[in-house]
Amino acid sequence: MSNQNNIPEDHILVIFGATGDLTKRKLMPALFELEVLRMLPEKFAILGIGRSSISDNDFRDHSNKALKNAFTKVKDQKKIKGFLDRLFYLQADTQNEESYIALREKLQLLRKQNSMQHFNLIFYLSTPPSLYEVIPRLLAKATLNDESEGWKRIIIEKPFGYDLQSAIQLNDSLKKSWEENQVYRIDHYLGKETVQNVLVTRFSNGIFEPLWNRNFIHHVEITSAENFGVGNRAGYYDQSGALRDMVQNHLLHLVGLIAMEPPASMDADAIRNETVKVLQSLRPLSEKNVAENTIRGQYTASTIKGKKVNAYRSEDGVSADSQTETYAALKFYIDNWRWGGVPFYIRTGKHLPTRVTEAVIHFKPTPHYLFAQQEGCESCNQLIIRIQPDEGILLKFGMKTPGVGFNVQNVSMDFHYNDLSDVRIPDAYERLLLDAMIGDSTLYARIDAVFAAWKFIQPVLDAWKNNASIPLHGYPAGTWGPDIADDLIEEANMKWRYPCAVLTGDENFCAL
Ligand code: BG6
């Protein structure tokens, strides 16, 4: 893991897709925060690459606006100016070989102007996935992968491939000119503080790990819900759907951290060796049992808090007969000694009632019931790991209700990150950019993990595409997805948790 006091070596960060949405919303604010925290090297420059013909100053204005939109509190103008002065822009056609010669010259010039001893470069591909093959290839052709004068790293956004076959192809093409240790495949979920805290909760405490297995855990549930629709991303999303967009990457990586064996050390490979074993142990779903173990849905028109909400099929850029799922729920098993027989349930969706991501560990009930209230409360011991919002942890257990007899009441013990008033939760991109700058790939996806996740998902993609008898259920926007998803959790007295924005809320009390 990276040491937070590590200042990266001098380098130039090249952002392809510099005027795009991700750069505006995530990369620029994250880089500015790193500047404020003095985590950027003294000799450092950001070179934005885009198709628009704009000047360095236009790019600085554009980035200044992005910073204004990203922060609610007004930032120190002097710091903003200092940061913007490090930004440069180059117009380029990324499909054209010549552009890379111009790029190399521009980088050499920036190196000289900044008196950088080494020619260290990071290339961030914040572009449509269709360019993930061509940009690295042409960079290499222009020798911008050559490490004789300094390291060269490449950061690739998700999705890495469209399915297993295309992920293999993309990797084959990358391998021709880039070493695995030069490639950083970003999955921003791994950069979230609360996702990393899964490791700390599990491995810095002696009290959870002895229970963390099939002997004591009944099932594990992971929810990642969003209370908004596809917005202006239909061009991408309609080709992708919830399974590719959220499950194949973010949620399966989260499963990896929740289910992994303790690593031998906190070294990048030690951790990634363990998470990949989890993904490789996922029991394959055959096309036949996809129908019983998965649910897909698509939001339909509705009225939320008095406001009319479009059906997915009426969103801008979505075809009127789109079969793309905006909701996915899966049940699966991890076939290893720790988890044999423990079902895992994951679900994600757009236009659900609230924005929340959490994992719920449901412990088994006691082997014998001494108290009447235990009947029907088979899932009363729960550990809820809240990734966002109201980040924290909640433990549920039974306590005696004061008074005569032995009445049991389920109570909660909760920790909220915002109780630590002096602690700021950094954005995932801040952490991940810094890690790439210092060469720590722990929180980036290794290729074997990417393949293992695609391998697991592929039969679901195939069955959903080829088997028309697997329904695409409509669900009104603003609800918890298709009702039938409740039946995925088959056991008596067990159901999904219906979380709220606040960690302690559920279907019984919810201030959404
Ligand atoms: C992205 C998906 O990777 O993650 C989006 O493409 C999704 O569709 C987003 O909204 C969720 O990220 P977060 O950090 O807001 O949970």
Residues whose N, C-alpha, C, O or C-beta is under 5 A from the ligand:
A	BS01	BG6	D245
